[in-house]
């Protein structure tokens, strides 16, 4: 597996070795030892899958307290732009984000440790997005940042974003609590 460090400490882009022939392909989408060797030494408690249509934007989500989540993200079908925003107060990259195209063709994964808000937009006609979480979902610990926050200025690469009512009511970035300290 190729491990690519991003410009933001802790965020990793992972490219598994894919073995293909005329029948199709095979790759390990997760191997605990390989991921530990890459620095992802977390135990995963929950797997999630979402199916979304083109121009959907989900996020920017995170959890706080005892229920903070790290996420290992990949696409099973289609193509998305996966985004992680540094919300660790005091971090040299606080308020910065990285985005990475994840698709069924490139098999790329994104590791997002606790201390980041996460979201994605759908670039293909539809996409099936999968992510492993280090904590269970908790409604009371869930937080969100408005996807189109002017201070973050994220280019989601979609026209006419389709966003849930809940996500449209999320906080603006400058009003988030200091839940993560660098």
C-alpha positions as CSV (number, residue, x, y, z in Angstrom):
1,X,0.0,0.0,0.0
2,X,1.3,3.5,-0.9
3,X,0.9,6.0,2.0
4,X,0.8,9.6,1.0
5,X,1.2,12.3,3.7
6,X,-0.9,15.4,3.0
7,X,0.0,19.0,3.8
8,X,-2.1,18.6,7.0
9,X,-0.6,16.5,9.7
10,X,-2.5,13.3,10.4
11,X,-4.5,13.2,7.1
12,X,-3.3,10.3,4.9
13,X,-4.2,9.3,1.4
14,X,-3.9,5.5,0.9
15,X,-3.5,3.7,-2.4
16,X,-3.8,-0.1,-2.0
17,X,-2.0,-2.5,-4.3
18,X,-4.5,-3.6,-6.9
19,X,-4.1,-6.9,-8.7
20,X,-5.9,-7.0,-12.0
21,X,-6.3,-9.3,-15.0
22,X,-8.9,-10.1,-17.6
23,X,-11.3,-11.3,-14.9
24,X,-11.3,-8.0,-13.0
25,X,-9.3,-7.0,-9.9
26,X,-8.5,-7.8,-6.3
27,X,-7.2,-5.7,-3.4
28,X,-7.2,-5.6,0.3
29,X,-9.5,-2.8,1.4
30,X,-8.4,-3.2,5.0
31,X,-5.7,-5.1,6.8
32,X,-5.2,-4.2,10.4
33,X,-1.4,-4.8,10.5
34,X,-0.8,-2.9,7.2
35,X,-2.8,0.1,8.5
36,X,-1.1,0.0,11.9
37,X,2.3,0.1,10.0
38,X,1.0,3.2,8.2
39,X,0.3,4.9,11.5
40,X,-3.4,4.2,11.7
41,X,-3.5,2.4,15.0
42,X,-7.2,2.6,15.8
43,X,-9.8,0.0,16.4
44,X,-12.8,0.4,14.2
45,X,-16.3,-0.1,15.7
46,X,-18.7,0.8,12.9
47,X,-18.9,0.6,9.1
48,X,-21.2,3.0,7.2
49,X,-22.4,3.0,3.6
50,X,-24.3,5.8,1.9
51,X,-25.7,6.0,-1.6
52,X,-26.1,9.5,-3.1
53,X,-27.0,11.1,-6.4
54,X,-24.8,13.6,-8.4
55,X,-24.2,17.0,-6.8
56,X,-25.1,15.7,-3.3
57,X,-23.0,17.3,-0.5
58,X,-22.9,15.5,2.8
59,X,-21.1,17.2,5.7
60,X,-19.2,18.7,7.3
61,X,-19.6,16.3,10.2
62,X,-17.7,15.4,13.3
63,X,-18.3,14.1,16.8
64,X,-17.0,15.3,20.1
65,X,-16.2,14.1,23.7
66,X,-16.0,10.4,24.3
67,X,-17.4,9.7,20.9
68,X,-14.8,11.4,18.7
69,X,-14.4,9.5,15.4
70,X,-11.6,8.8,13.0
71,X,-12.8,7.7,9.6
72,X,-11.3,5.5,6.9
73,X,-13.1,6.5,3.7
74,X,-13.4,4.9,0.3
75,X,-15.8,4.7,-2.7
76,X,-17.4,1.4,-3.8
77,X,-19.2,2.8,-6.8
78,X,-18.9,6.1,-8.6
79,X,-16.7,9.1,-7.7
80,X,-16.7,11.7,-4.9
81,X,-14.6,14.6,-3.7
82,X,-13.8,13.7,-0.1
83,X,-13.0,16.7,2.2
84,X,-11.4,17.0,5.7
85,X,-11.1,20.3,7.6
86,X,-8.7,20.8,10.4
87,X,-10.7,21.9,13.5
88,X,-7.9,21.4,16.0
89,X,-7.5,24.8,17.7
90,X,-3.9,25.8,17.8
91,X,-2.9,23.6,14.9
92,X,-0.7,25.4,12.3
93,X,-3.3,24.2,9.7
94,X,-6.4,25.1,11.7
95,X,-9.2,25.9,9.2
96,X,-7.4,24.5,6.3
97,X,-8.7,21.5,4.3
98,X,-7.6,18.9,1.9
99,X,-9.7,17.3,-0.7
100,X,-9.1,14.0,-2.6
101,X,-11.0,12.3,-5.4
102,X,-12.0,8.8,-4.3
103,X,-13.5,6.5,-7.0
104,X,-14.2,2.9,-7.8
105,X,-11.4,3.3,-10.5
106,X,-8.6,4.7,-8.3
107,X,-9.4,2.7,-5.1
108,X,-7.9,5.6,-3.1
109,X,-8.8,5.9,0.5
110,X,-8.6,8.8,2.9
111,X,-7.7,8.5,6.6
112,X,-9.3,11.2,8.7
113,X,-8.3,11.1,12.4
114,X,-10.2,12.7,15.2
115,X,-10.0,16.5,15.2
116,X,-11.3,17.0,11.6
117,X,-14.7,17.8,10.1
118,X,-15.6,15.5,7.2
119,X,-17.8,15.8,4.1
120,X,-18.0,14.7,0.5
121,X,-19.6,15.7,-2.7
122,X,-20.8,13.3,-5.5
123,X,-19.1,13.9,-8.8
124,X,-20.6,10.9,-10.7
125,X,-24.3,10.2,-11.5
126,X,-24.4,8.3,-8.2
127,X,-21.9,7.0,-5.7
128,X,-21.7,4.4,-3.0
129,X,-19.5,5.8,-0.2
130,X,-18.1,3.6,2.6
131,X,-16.3,4.5,5.7
132,X,-15.0,2.8,8.9
133,X,-15.4,4.7,12.1
134,X,-13.4,4.5,15.4
135,X,-16.5,5.2,17.5
136,X,-20.2,4.5,17.2
137,X,-22.6,7.2,15.9
138,X,-23.9,9.4,18.7
139,X,-26.6,12.0,18.0
140,X,-25.8,13.9,21.2
141,X,-22.1,14.2,20.3
142,X,-22.6,15.0,16.6
143,X,-21.7,18.4,15.3
144,X,-21.6,20.0,11.8
145,X,-20.1,23.0,10.0
146,X,-22.0,24.6,7.2
147,X,-20.7,23.1,3.9
148,X,-20.5,26.4,2.1
149,X,-18.9,28.5,4.9
150,X,-17.3,31.5,3.4
151,X,-14.2,31.3,5.7
152,X,-13.5,27.8,4.5
153,X,-14.2,28.5,0.9
154,X,-14.3,24.8,-0.1
155,X,-14.6,24.1,-3.9
156,X,-17.0,21.1,-3.8
157,X,-16.7,20.8,-7.7
158,X,-20.5,20.5,-8.0
159,X,-23.2,22.7,-9.5
160,X,-26.5,23.3,-7.6
161,X,-25.5,21.3,-4.5
162,X,-28.2,19.0,-3.0
163,X,-27.9,19.3,0.8
164,X,-30.0,17.9,3.7
165,X,-32.0,20.3,5.8
166,X,-30.0,19.3,8.8
167,X,-26.7,20.2,7.1
168,X,-28.1,23.6,5.9
169,X,-28.7,24.5,9.6
170,X,-25.1,23.7,10.6
171,X,-22.8,26.2,12.4
172,X,-20.5,28.5,10.5
173,X,-16.8,27.8,11.1
174,X,-16.1,30.8,13.2
175,X,-18.7,29.7,15.8
176,X,-17.6,26.2,16.4
177,X,-16.6,25.3,20.0
178,X,-13.0,24.5,21.0
179,X,-13.7,20.7,21.1
180,X,-10.2,19.8,19.8
181,X,-7.0,21.4,21.0
182,X,-3.8,20.7,19.0
